Amino acid sequence: MTARIRPVNLDQFAECLPGLASLLTDAVNTGASLGFWMPMSQADAVLYWREVLQDMVHERLVLLVAEDAGEVVGSVQLVLSDRQNGHHRAEIRKLMVRTTHRGHGLGRALLSAAHVEASYRGRGLLILDTRTGDAGERLYESMGYTRAGEIPGYTIEPDGARHGTTIFYHLLR
Ligand SMILES: CC(C)(COP(=O)(O)OP(=O)(O)OC[C@H]1O[C@@H](n2cnc3c(N)ncnc32)[C@H](O)[C@@H]1OP(=O)(O)O)[C@@H](O)C(=O)NCCC(=O)NCCS
């Protein structure tokens, strides 16, 4: 696999949109905890990505995508705090890799690319949360993230089942 990771600028967003929507539905409809219940339609995913575009327009969000043979196979977002006291921090959001491309180091590469982007923008403090027990926890710990704590029952499923979320932070050197 020879995926290439790049930031998406506003002019390139429209061409990436179908691939981004497909990436999100693939993840949600195979059980990933990304804020949505399955089944997720392509139309709902497009609506979500249009919200992301608004944050990009306001320069609050940097979107990175991984592409393989012209297809979007992964993405991660860096959400820049716009608080006066928060110009040194950012949130890592919605790291995801297409199911067909998992287990080959792409998640780790996307996170590394987000770190480079954060560093370039002077955002040395990174925070994120992930469903307790998910694969993301091992990835974040192996990338130097510190577990700040767990909030039990943070998310709720259609059947009423609740899951905890684990909050991590990382100081870039
Ligand atoms: C989490 C995710 C992005 C990892 O992507 P990936 O490309 O498969 O990850 P990598 O191949 O780079 O693996 C990096 C590390 O993640 C961990 N990991 C990946 N898949 C795992 C699994 N199925 N079980 C446990 N740990 C796993 C391992 O620590 C792995 O390191 P190793 O290969 O040295 O053991 C991917 O599983 C995904 O998109 N999941 C759905 C969305 C999601 O839950 N995102 C995180 C929430 S914010």
The ligand as an SDF file (V2000), in Angstrom:
LIG
                    3D

 48 50  0  0  0  0  0  0  0  0999 V2000
   -8.0900    3.3310   15.1370 C   0  0  0  0  0  0  0  0  0  0  0  0
   -7.7150    3.2330   13.6530 C   0  0  0  0  0  0  0  0  0  0  0  0
   -7.6580    4.6380   13.0750 C   0  0  0  0  0  0  0  0  0  0  0  0
   -6.3490    2.5650   13.5250 C   0  0  0  0  0  0  0  0  0  0  0  0
   -5.9800    2.6090   12.1340 O   0  0  0  0  0  0  0  0  0  0  0  0
   -4.9320    1.5490   11.5220 P   0  0  0  0  0  0  0  0  0  0  0  0
   -4.4640    2.0770   10.2240 O   0  0  0  0  0  0  0  0  0  0  0  0
   -5.5130    0.2070   11.5180 O   0  0  0  0  0  0  0  0  0  0  0  0
   -3.8030    1.6440   12.6290 O   0  0  0  0  0  0  0  0  0  0  0  0
   -2.2540    1.2180   12.4620 P   0  0  0  0  0  0  0  0  0  0  0  0
   -2.1280    0.1020   11.4770 O   0  0  0  0  0  0  0  0  0  0  0  0
   -1.4540    2.4510   12.2130 O   0  0  0  0  0  0  0  0  0  0  0  0
   -1.9410    0.6440   13.9180 O   0  0  0  0  0  0  0  0  0  0  0  0
   -1.4040    1.4860   14.8890 C   0  0  0  0  0  0  0  0  0  0  0  0
   -1.6280    0.8720   16.2600 C   0  0  0  0  0  0  0  0  0  0  0  0
   -3.0080    0.8860   16.5990 O   0  0  0  0  0  0  0  0  0  0  0  0
   -3.3020   -0.2330   17.4330 C   0  0  0  0  0  0  0  0  0  0  0  0
   -4.3050   -1.0400   16.7440 N   0  0  0  0  0  0  0  0  0  0  0  0
   -4.6680   -0.9500   15.4520 C   0  0  0  0  0  0  0  0  0  0  0  0
   -5.6500   -1.8360   15.1930 N   0  0  0  0  0  0  0  0  0  0  0  0
   -5.9030   -2.4760   16.3520 C   0  0  0  0  0  0  0  0  0  0  0  0
   -6.8230   -3.4810   16.7540 C   0  0  0  0  0  0  0  0  0  0  0  0
   -7.7020   -4.0310   15.8860 N   0  0  0  0  0  0  0  0  0  0  0  0
   -6.8260   -3.8800   18.0390 N   0  0  0  0  0  0  0  0  0  0  0  0
   -5.9640   -3.3290   18.9250 C   0  0  0  0  0  0  0  0  0  0  0  0
   -5.0520   -2.3820   18.6120 N   0  0  0  0  0  0  0  0  0  0  0  0
   -5.0350   -1.9730   17.3360 C   0  0  0  0  0  0  0  0  0  0  0  0
   -2.0120   -0.9750   17.6360 C   0  0  0  0  0  0  0  0  0  0  0  0
   -1.3880   -0.4660   18.8070 O   0  0  0  0  0  0  0  0  0  0  0  0
   -1.2210   -0.5610   16.4040 C   0  0  0  0  0  0  0  0  0  0  0  0
    0.1490   -0.6360   16.5970 O   0  0  0  0  0  0  0  0  0  0  0  0
    0.9820   -1.9560   16.1560 P   0  0  0  0  0  0  0  0  0  0  0  0
    0.6400   -2.1790   14.7200 O   0  0  0  0  0  0  0  0  0  0  0  0
    2.3910   -1.5350   16.3860 O   0  0  0  0  0  0  0  0  0  0  0  0
    0.4830   -3.0300   17.0680 O   0  0  0  0  0  0  0  0  0  0  0  0
   -8.7430    2.3650   12.8670 C   0  0  0  0  0  0  0  0  0  0  0  0
   -8.9040    1.1430   13.5590 O   0  0  0  0  0  0  0  0  0  0  0  0
  -10.1040    3.0160   12.6780 C   0  0  0  0  0  0  0  0  0  0  0  0
  -10.3160    3.7700   11.7340 O   0  0  0  0  0  0  0  0  0  0  0  0
  -11.0480    2.7110   13.5850 N   0  0  0  0  0  0  0  0  0  0  0  0
  -12.3930    3.2790   13.4660 C   0  0  0  0  0  0  0  0  0  0  0  0
  -12.4470    4.7270   13.8550 C   0  0  0  0  0  0  0  0  0  0  0  0
  -11.9850    4.9440   15.2830 C   0  0  0  0  0  0  0  0  0  0  0  0
  -12.3770    4.2320   16.1920 O   0  0  0  0  0  0  0  0  0  0  0  0
  -11.1400    5.9720   15.4410 N   0  0  0  0  0  0  0  0  0  0  0  0
  -10.5750    6.3290   16.7370 C   0  0  0  0  0  0  0  0  0  0  0  0
  -11.5270    7.1260   17.5150 C   0  0  0  0  0  0  0  0  0  0  0  0
  -11.1380    8.8230   17.5770 S   0  0  0  0  0  0  0  0  0  0  0  0
  1  2  1  0
  2  3  1  0
  2  4  1  0
  2 36  1  0
  4  5  1  0
  5  6  1  0
  6  7  2  0
  6  8  1  0
  6  9  1  0
  9 10  1  0
 10 11  2  0
 10 12  1  0
 10 13  1  0
 13 14  1  0
 14 15  1  0
 15 16  1  0
 15 30  1  0
 16 17  1  0
 17 18  1  0
 17 28  1  0
 18 19  1  0
 18 27  1  0
 19 20  2  0
 20 21  1  0
 21 22  1  0
 21 27  2  0
 22 23  1  0
 22 24  2  0
 24 25  1  0
 25 26  2  0
 26 27  1  0
 28 29  1  0
 28 30  1  0
 30 31  1  0
 31 32  1  0
 32 33  2  0
 32 34  1  0
 32 35  1  0
 36 37  1  0
 36 38  1  0
 38 39  2  0
 38 40  1  0
 40 41  1  0
 41 42  1  0
 42 43  1  0
 43 44  2  0
 43 45  1  0
 45 46  1  0
 46 47  1  0
 47 48  1  0
M  END
$$$$
